[in-house]
Amino acid sequence: MTWGLLLAVASLAVLGLFWHSSLAAREHANRVAQETCDGAGVQMLDGTVAIHRLRIVRGGDAPLAWHRTYFFDYTADGYARQRGFVVMTGDRVDTVGLAPRLA
């Protein structure tokens, strides 16, 4: 096995782990966003979150962790679209928020 082939296999393995981690984090963010909307009595639109920001930070338990910010849309009245967010570090939810209610 050559070094080039070994590097290619290792790169694919790392890419696969990142992809799996990203899918798991997105599913968790989807659940958190839906629970937040249900608790606030609003309707989550589009049924999913979208990644807004991805960066590497120093985590509490791990030396490095992925810091992800997801956005989602919701409506309180059926007409006005508002934006909410979920912030995660690793697999831990740091913050969840909804925009202020429109008057």
Secondary structure, 3 states (H helix, E strand, C coil): CCHHHHHHHHHHHHHHHHHHHHHHHHHHHHHHHHHHHHHHCCEEEEEEEEEEEEEEECCCCCCCEEEEEEEEEEECCCCCCEEEEEEEECCEEEEEEECCCCC
